[in-house]
Amino acid sequence: MPNAKGGKKFKKGKKQTFHQKELIYKDPKEDQEYGKIVRAMGNGRFEIQCFDGKTRMGIIAGNMRKRVWVNKDDIILFSKWEFTTDDDKCSIIHKYDIDESRKLQKEGEFPDTINLDEENEFNTDDNNFEFDYDSGSSSEEDKEEEVSPWQNKDKDGKTDKGDDIWDKNKEILETRNHEGLYNKAVIDIDDI
């Protein structure tokens, strides 16, 4: 019987069921531990700050390659390699999202020294710079004499606070003649 409602997407949606994802805990029998990604080294290898205090190189598991993207500061579950004598390599077997990692921290799975919100590493000490924009070298007398750009200055340097709109349209322009001498002329902007 042919599908009258559509093609592949209809069939795919029919099979999907939404349910709560089960939280995966570490298994001490299988030598599993939690860790945080410090940096990516390429080719599916990552430097991991393990919650047991060591720094290890973690290699992403084959079933996670190209399916799960692991980034810096992600919380992961890894399994230690039993077949090596040195304890500096492991396999990444699961990546926790933000909600799962916060839930694990509330349940006491992580040590107290682990801070999940270390996105910015700025100290909150008093060593930060503060800028006071109100204080400056200008006194109150200078503030009174501040001239706005629409106010004209007289020949004496005094500001003209009049409401004459037509005087604001005049500008003094320097012109140069062919002999190199400068002349000052008052040009009305309305004439241009």
N, C-alpha and C positions, 0 to 999 in steps of 0.2 A: 504494500500500500504506500503510495507516494506521500511525501510530507507536504501538506498544503500550506503550512504556516511559514516555511522558510528553510534555510539551509543549516549550515553547521552551527551558527551562533545560537539558534533556537535549541538545538540538541545539547549544546554545551551548557546552556543555562539551566536546562532541566535536571542535569546531574548534580549541579552545585547545591550544597546545603551549607548554611551558615551556622556554625556552632562555636562555642568558646574554645579557644586554643588552650591546650593543657600546658601548664608550666613545667619545664624540664629542670630538674634539680641535679646537682652533681652526685656521682656515685663513687664513694671512696674505694669500693672494692675494685673498680676498674681504673683507678688512679686518675680521676677527673678532678679538675679545679677550675675556678673562675679566674678571668683575667681581663685586662683592658688593653686595647690596641694603642701602641705608642706611635708607630710609624709603619708605612708600607714599604717593603724592600723590593717589590716587583716579583713577577712570576708566581703569584699566589703565596708569597712568604711575607710574614709580618713580624715585627718586634712587639713582644707582649710583656707588659708589666703584670706579673702574676700576683694574685692576692696572697700567696704564701711568702712573698718577699723577694722572689727571684725574677730575673729578666730572661726570657726565653725567646727562641725563634720558633714561631708557629707556622705550620704549613697547612693551608686550607684543605679540607677533606675533598675527595673526588666527587662525592655526591652533592657538594655545595658549589663546586666550580661552575661559573657562569649562570648560577641560579640565585645565589645569595651574595650581595655586594657588601663587603666588609670595609669600613672606613675608620679613620683615626677617631679615637675616644669611644669606640663601640665596646660594649661589654660582651664577652664571649665565654663559652665553655670549651675547654680543651682537655685532651687526653694525653698524659705523659707517655713517652715512648719507653717501653720496658726493655726493648731489645738492645738498647745502647748503654754503654757504661757511663758516659757523661750525661748529666741531667739538664741539658740546655736546648733540647728540641722537643716539639710536641705537635699534635694534630688538632686543628680547630674543627670542632664537630657541631657547634651551634652558635648562632648569633642571637642575642637578646635585643628586643626593641626597647625603647625608653620606658614604656609602661611596665614591661616585665622586669627590667632591671631595678626600677624603683620598688616594685612589689617584693623582689628578692631582698632588697636592702631593708625594707620594713619588717620582713620576717626574720631578719638577723642572719642571713646567709653570708653577707659580706662582713669583713672586719670593720671596726668603727673608724679606722684611719682612712678608709676609702671615701673620697668625695666624688660623687657622680657629676656634679655641676662645675667641673674645672675647665669650662670652655675658654674663659679669659683668666690668665694667670697674673692679673694685676693685684698687688697688695693693697689692702684697704688701710694702710698706715697713714700717718700724717705727713708722709714724704711727698705727697702730690702737690703740684703747683696750683695756686689759686690766683685768679685774676680779679682785681677790683676795678671795674670799669668806671665807677663813679668818681673815685679819687684820682687826681692827676696834678700836674704842675700848675694848672690854670686856677686862678683865684676867682672870687665872685665878681670882682671888677671886670675881669676878662670875659666872664660869661655874659655880663650886661652888654659888652661891646661886640659880642659876636654878631656877625652880619649874615643874614640869610641870603641866598643867591639871587632873590628877586629884588633886593634893596640896592639902590644906586648909591655911589659915593660921590660927594662933592669934590671940588678942586682941593679943599682943605683936608680931605680925608674923613670928613664927618659923614655919617650915614643919613640918607634922605628917607625919612619914614613917612613921607607923604603918600597920599593915595592916588597920585597922578599916574594913570595907566600909560599915557602916551609918552611920558619921559622914560619909561622902562624899555621902550622899543628902540632907543637910540644907543648906538655903540660907538666907541672911539676906535678907529682902525688906523693902523700905520700903513702908509703907502710909500712906495719907493719909485722915484722917477729914474730915467735912463742914466742920470749922472751918479746915482748911488746915494743921493740924499734922501733922508726920511722926512716925510711930512705927516702930520697928524690931522685927520679930517673927521668931522662928526658926520656920520651917515645914519640916516633914519631908515630903519629896517622896512618900514612901510613903502619906502620909495623903491625898494629893490624888486 
